[in-house]
């Protein structure tokens, strides 16, 4: 097998040609689509640009094009002979082209056979495109790279009965009938964009619309389209869209730039959503939501993702990436913006905790395994493999550090400068850093920029010492960079407070009660005068940097931080510290677990009874960290069986010590809630759900019957899922009856049935794997639908370590058999799920050997894609 072709950042060169304008005509027929494409090309004249590149003139034009049935090709109206061009190896080369010319191509596509869901495909009778990162080359020939920006005019023609709705980017120029049975619509987007932002949707779709006037007086028509049977579930999505428009004007002074914004929800979609200019295409999972079908978490997800995709209008569309190594320029920045949007509309501290939970559960393991890479990768074989938690979530943490270091006012000045300088351009991460530096005076382009080019997670250790003679407290910090590559100190902002045992806060010399410290060397220390001896440091407030960190708090000090810390994340982290210590005790000295659990249980009880804390905060603080987030604290190779046993031990012990308190809470809980989603009611439901799951750990038939009642009496999906998740902890008649009822009740709601599959994927009771395997034989288990496949197989890999990591390897073998079913069908989906095997690189040799054998078998499949092969080879390298 030949080596994969690797693309390197160091090899970047500007294009030899550019495209000024595209004219596209799509003729939609029964089985095929004919695409007539005119592109206005210009040769870029030789010059040396600001980066020192000499752009040499090229005689030939080379375009990307995959799986295209080329019918004709012409330049300026003259048809080319076969000697004047060559189409092979997914490249179209046109020989000896003039400096300025119009290229005309005609290709035929077969969207119904496109099950990879990249390019133009047809789902449930609806034509849809997905062009990021390199899908446009499956639609027509072009320079498929993000630094070629052009305007687009798109004409769509098709059968009127099958295609009453025809959408593309920009503004609708004209539409009408063509004879008796056909219809057309023509769209024009005046804003130059790269081809990855091109979009087309056509088919039988229902719509809801709303006309809004933004705070700045901009009038915009908003439309949401989806299948008729789902349109009633779009009200919340529309409100989230309105909120996004308003928030971006108020917080970032960024307004929408067209008269109409379209959003389409599609059932078969590989990604969560796509920010195509003025025509956002969404997975239905992040649009459809009402109280009967969506949980409170689903509502928050809809709000966040709709915000994220709209915010891309400026941070991604108007200003885009020069090349795909700059992916975090748009994604990290826009994730930060959607996190701030969610924080402003909900409980800020709790949204921050949720962000950190995702980072620790997904990105930290990625940073510690064979799939790790810098936020700005330096090379790739398939860019699709770099839509990762590192690029998105860690990238957002870097943006947050800019904000933490310079504050909101200077950050907004930097954003305004970024827009002023680079609107309409394809730029680099360095350009963003320079704008922030110029706006604030902080040297972001120097040592701080190492965050973008460093892989791995630093570890910071804090110590505090008191000088009785001076009456001062010294806080010291050291960063361990042995796990980062290259190993070098990074700039780590540390937000701190000092509190006394009764909660009184220390006032720093500037009169403030919090202090920002910067650790930019291996070690640093800071001394605070006029300090009391009993002051306790509250560290990394707001989680001010994406690092592991520790401080040797006593149990009493942890209790003080939980009770009095002025920061929600700090209170959360104090609880997490206690849970981690308890887990490590259960792992290393299991007999001591019960004794060590007393302090944890006392703090849990204090939280439950604390009237100053909201139910939502209580739910987060009283939930154990996931096993995945605890594994990095264990020595390698990780003994997975022992880790699972330790985790289950602390679950049982903590549940036992809190059993009476949880039962009393449920018995006395009388706070009324409305079925409709609200921040307040969602918090109440979350805490009730935590209580149910803890109590369901015990074999209590009376409580199982009570769970039946909770399930049947539920008046929204959150309450129903709370009961069902608790019932799912044991296989018995109560569980089976509830699952059967749930399936029958929601049989016509695909997203709800996804929950049904996902829930059963978490079953780890006796003979669970055979029950999970049986689900794959059902008619409604469709591997062609990414949501359904992820619901079962993704949930098993991510949320069921007992089964996935079974010692006999049957969990691994089962998953590989399922991935084999989509390996050629949907390589992008397969590649992303295969990444779940990365954790095995940290496990024992026996498990490594099993997975190595399974993955090597997949590697021998003929015609596997580059993205699948790259993931397989990287994980196999980590297993060696």
BELHUWO-V679586 format. One record per backbone hydrogen bond with DSSP energy under -1.0 kcal/mol. NH is the residue of the N-H (numbers start at 0). CO is the residue of the C=O. E is the energy in kcal/mol with one decimal. If there is no record, write none. Layout:
[[NH CO E] [NH CO E]]
//
This chain:
[[6 379 -3.6] [8 377 -2.4] [10 7 -1.1] [11 8 -2.0] [17 41 -2.3] [19 39 -2.9] [21 150 -2.3] [22 37 -2.7] [23 152 -2.8] [24 35 -2.4] [25 154 -3.0] [26 33 -2.7] [27 156 -3.3] [28 31 -2.5] [32 108 -2.0] [33 26 -2.2] [34 106 -2.8] [35 24 -2.5] [36 104 -3.0] [37 22 -2.8] [38 102 -2.3] [39 20 -2.2] [40 100 -2.7] [41 17 -2.2] [42 98 -2.9] [43 15 -2.9] [48 52 -1.7] [51 48 -2.2] [54 46 -2.4] [55 53 -1.1] [60 93 -2.6] [62 91 -3.0] [63 141 -2.8] [64 89 -1.7] [65 136 -2.8] [68 107 -1.0] [69 67 -1.1] [70 105 -3.4] [71 105 -1.3] [73 103 -2.6] [74 77 -2.3] [75 101 -3.1] [77 74 -2.2] [79 72 -2.7] [83 80 -1.8] [85 92 -2.3] [87 90 -2.1] [90 87 -1.6] [91 62 -2.8] [92 85 -3.2] [93 60 -3.0] [94 83 -2.0] [96 58 -2.1] [100 40 -1.8] [102 38 -2.6] [103 73 -3.2] [104 36 -2.5] [105 71 -2.0] [106 34 -2.1] [107 68 -1.6] [108 32 -2.9] [112 109 -1.5] [113 110 -1.2] [114 112 -1.4] [118 129 -2.9] [120 127 -2.9] [121 110 -1.2] [122 125 -3.0] [125 122 -2.2] [126 201 -3.2] [127 120 -2.7] [129 118 -1.9] [134 130 -3.1] [137 134 -1.9] [138 135 -2.7] [139 135 -2.2] [141 63 -1.6] [143 141 -1.4] [144 142 -1.9] [147 144 -1.3] [149 192 -2.0] [150 19 -1.7] [151 188 -1.3] [152 21 -2.1] [153 186 -2.7] [154 23 -2.9] [155 184 -2.7] [156 25 -3.0] [157 182 -2.1] [159 180 -3.6] [162 158 -1.9] [164 202 -1.3] [166 200 -3.2] [170 187 -2.8] [172 185 -2.8] [173 185 -1.4] [175 183 -2.0] [177 181 -3.0] [181 177 -1.2] [182 157 -2.5] [183 175 -2.5] [184 155 -1.8] [185 173 -3.1] [186 153 -3.0] [187 170 -2.5] [188 151 -2.8] [192 149 -2.5] [196 193 -1.8] [197 194 -1.6] [200 166 -2.0] [201 126 -1.8] [202 164 -2.0] [204 202 -1.0] [205 225 -3.0] [207 223 -2.0] [209 221 -2.3] [211 219 -2.8] [213 217 -2.8] [216 213 -2.7] [219 211 -2.3] [220 258 -2.3] [221 209 -3.1] [222 260 -2.4] [223 207 -2.5] [224 262 -3.0] [225 205 -1.9] [229 226 -2.1] [232 229 -2.4] [233 230 -1.4] [237 233 -2.2] [238 234 -2.0] [239 235 -2.5] [240 236 -2.2] [241 237 -2.4] [242 238 -2.8] [243 239 -1.9] [244 240 -2.1] [245 241 -2.2] [246 242 -2.8] [247 243 -2.4] [248 244 -1.4] [249 245 -2.3] [250 246 -3.3] [251 247 -1.1] [253 247 -2.1] [260 220 -2.6] [261 277 -2.6] [262 222 -2.1] [263 279 -2.6] [264 224 -2.6] [265 281 -3.3] [273 280 -2.3] [278 275 -1.5] [279 261 -1.9] [280 273 -1.6] [281 263 -3.6] [282 271 -2.4] [283 265 -1.9] [285 282 -2.2] [286 283 -2.0] [287 283 -2.4] [288 232 -2.7] [293 289 -2.6] [298 294 -2.0] [299 295 -2.0] [300 296 -2.2] [301 297 -2.7] [302 298 -2.4] [303 299 -2.5] [304 300 -2.6] [305 301 -2.4] [306 302 -2.0] [307 303 -2.8] [308 304 -2.6] [309 305 -2.1] [310 306 -2.9] [311 307 -1.1] [312 309 -2.4] [313 310 -1.3] [314 310 -1.8] [315 313 -1.6] [315 318 -1.1] [316 311 -2.3] [317 312 -2.1] [318 313 -1.5] [319 424 -2.3] [321 426 -2.6] [325 322 -1.7] [326 323 -1.3] [328 325 -2.4] [330 326 -2.4] [332 327 -1.1] [333 329 -1.6] [334 330 -2.7] [335 331 -2.1] [336 332 -1.9] [337 333 -2.6] [338 334 -2.6] [339 335 -2.3] [340 336 -2.2] [341 337 -2.4] [342 338 -2.3] [343 339 -2.6] [344 340 -1.6] [345 341 -1.3] [350 346 -2.4] [351 347 -2.1] [352 348 -2.0] [353 349 -2.2] [354 350 -2.1] [355 351 -2.2] [356 352 -2.5] [357 353 -2.0] [358 354 -2.2] [359 355 -2.9] [360 356 -2.4] [361 357 -2.5] [363 358 -2.4] [365 361 -1.4] [366 362 -2.8] [368 365 -1.2] [371 368 -1.5] [375 451 -2.9] [379 6 -2.2] [384 381 -1.7] [385 382 -2.4] [387 385 -1.6] [391 387 -2.5] [393 388 -2.3] [394 389 -1.2] [395 391 -2.0] [396 392 -1.8] [397 393 -1.9] [398 394 -1.8] [399 395 -2.4] [400 396 -1.7] [401 397 -1.8] [402 398 -1.9] [403 399 -2.9] [404 400 -2.6] [405 401 -2.3] [406 402 -2.4] [410 406 -2.2] [411 407 -2.5] [412 408 -1.7] [413 409 -2.3] [414 410 -2.4] [415 411 -2.4] [416 412 -2.2] [417 413 -2.3] [418 414 -2.3] [419 415 -2.4] [420 416 -2.6] [421 417 -2.1] [422 418 -1.6] [423 317 -2.2] [424 421 -2.1] [426 319 -2.7] [431 427 -1.2] [432 428 -2.3] [433 429 -2.3] [434 430 -1.8] [435 431 -2.2] [436 432 -2.3] [437 433 -2.9] [438 434 -2.1] [439 435 -1.5] [440 436 -3.2] [443 441 -2.2] [445 442 -1.4] [448 445 -1.3] [449 446 -1.9] [450 447 -2.0] [451 448 -1.7] [454 484 -2.8] [458 479 -1.7] [459 547 -2.9] [460 477 -2.5] [461 549 -2.8] [462 475 -2.2] [464 473 -2.4] [466 471 -3.0] [470 466 -2.1] [471 466 -1.5] [472 527 -2.4] [473 464 -3.2] [474 525 -2.9] [475 462 -2.9] [476 523 -2.9] [477 460 -1.9] [478 521 -2.9] [479 458 -3.6] [483 480 -1.4] [484 454 -2.8] [491 518 -2.8] [493 516 -3.4] [495 514 -2.8] [496 537 -1.6] [498 535 -2.4] [499 503 -2.4] [502 499 -2.5] [505 497 -2.8] [507 511 -3.0] [510 507 -2.5] [514 495 -2.5] [516 493 -3.1] [518 491 -2.5] [523 476 -2.5] [525 474 -2.4] [527 472 -3.0] [530 470 -2.6] [534 531 -1.3] [535 498 -3.2] [537 496 -3.3] [540 494 -2.8] [542 539 -2.4] [546 544 -2.0] [547 457 -2.5] [549 459 -1.9] [552 550 -2.5] [557 553 -2.3] [558 554 -2.0] [559 555 -1.8] [560 556 -2.5] [561 557 -2.7] [562 558 -2.0] [563 559 -3.3] [564 560 -2.1] [570 566 -1.8] [571 567 -2.3] [572 568 -3.1] [573 569 -2.0] [574 570 -1.6] [575 571 -2.5] [576 572 -2.7] [577 573 -1.7] [578 574 -2.5] [579 575 -2.9] [580 576 -2.4] [581 577 -2.2] [582 578 -2.5] [583 579 -2.6] [584 580 -2.2] [585 581 -2.5] [586 582 -2.1] [587 583 -2.9] [588 584 -3.0] [591 588 -2.4] [592 589 -1.5] [595 591 -2.2] [596 592 -1.5] [597 594 -1.1] [600 596 -2.8] [601 597 -2.5] [602 598 -2.0] [603 599 -2.4] [604 600 -2.7] [605 601 -2.2] [606 602 -2.1] [607 603 -2.5] [608 604 -1.9] [609 606 -1.2] [612 609 -1.1] [617 613 -2.5] [618 614 -2.4] [619 615 -1.7] [620 616 -2.7] [621 617 -2.1] [629 626 -1.2] [630 626 -1.7] [632 629 -1.9] [633 630 -2.3] [637 841 -3.5] [639 637 -1.3] [642 638 -2.3] [643 639 -2.8] [644 640 -2.2] [645 641 -2.5] [646 642 -2.4] [647 643 -2.5] [648 644 -1.9] [649 645 -2.2] [650 646 -2.1] [651 647 -2.2] [652 648 -2.6] [653 649 -2.5] [654 650 -2.2] [655 651 -2.4] [656 652 -2.5] [657 653 -1.5] [658 655 -1.0] [661 657 -2.8] [662 658 -2.5] [663 659 -2.7] [664 660 -2.2] [665 661 -2.5] [666 662 -2.2] [667 663 -2.5] [668 664 -1.3] [681 677 -2.5] [682 678 -1.6] [683 679 -1.6] [684 680 -2.5] [685 681 -2.2] [686 682 -2.0] [687 683 -2.1] [688 684 -2.3] [689 685 -2.0] [690 686 -2.1] [691 687 -2.4] [692 688 -2.0] [693 689 -2.1] [694 690 -2.4] [695 691 -1.9] [696 693 -1.1] [697 694 -1.2] [699 697 -1.6] [703 699 -2.1] [704 700 -2.1] [705 701 -1.6] [706 702 -2.4] [707 703 -1.8] [708 704 -1.6] [709 705 -2.4] [710 706 -2.7] [711 707 -2.5] [712 708 -2.6] [716 290 -3.2] [719 715 -1.9] [720 716 -2.8] [721 717 -2.6] [722 718 -1.9] [723 719 -2.3] [724 720 -3.0] [725 721 -1.6] [726 722 -2.4] [727 723 -1.8] [728 725 -1.2] [729 726 -1.4] [735 731 -2.3] [736 732 -2.5] [737 733 -2.0] [738 734 -2.7] [739 735 -2.2] [740 736 -2.3] [741 737 -2.7] [742 738 -2.4] [743 739 -2.0] [744 740 -2.9] [745 741 -1.9] [748 745 -2.2] [752 748 -2.2] [753 749 -1.8] [754 750 -1.0] [755 751 -1.5] [756 752 -2.2] [757 753 -2.8] [758 754 -2.7] [759 755 -1.5] [760 756 -1.7] [761 758 -1.2] [762 759 -1.4] [767 764 -1.7] [770 766 -1.3] [771 767 -2.6] [772 768 -2.8] [773 769 -1.8] [774 770 -1.0] [775 772 -1.1] [776 773 -1.5] [777 774 -1.4] [780 777 -1.2] [781 779 -1.0] [784 781 -1.6] [788 784 -2.2] [789 785 -2.9] [790 786 -2.2] [791 787 -1.6] [792 788 -2.3] [794 789 -1.4] [795 791 -1.8] [796 792 -2.2] [797 793 -2.4] [798 794 -2.8] [799 795 -1.1] [803 799 -2.7] [804 800 -2.1] [805 802 -1.6] [808 805 -2.0] [812 808 -2.4] [813 809 -2.4] [814 810 -2.2] [815 811 -2.4] [816 812 -2.2] [817 813 -1.9] [818 814 -2.7] [819 815 -2.2] [821 818 -1.3] [825 821 -2.6] [829 825 -2.2] [830 826 -3.1] [831 827 -1.9] [832 828 -1.9] [833 829 -2.5] [834 830 -1.1] [835 832 -2.0] [836 833 -2.2] [837 834 -1.7] [839 836 -1.5] [840 837 -1.7] [841 838 -2.1] [842 839 -2.0] [847 843 -2.1] [848 844 -2.5] [849 845 -1.8] [850 846 -2.5] [851 847 -2.9] [852 848 -2.1] [853 849 -2.1] [854 850 -3.0] [855 851 -2.3] [856 852 -1.6] [857 853 -1.6] [858 854 -2.0] [860 857 -1.4] [868 864 -2.4] [869 865 -2.7] [870 866 -1.9] [871 867 -2.6] [872 868 -2.8] [873 869 -2.1] [874 870 -2.5] [875 871 -2.7] [876 872 -1.9] [877 873 -1.5] [878 874 -1.2]]
//
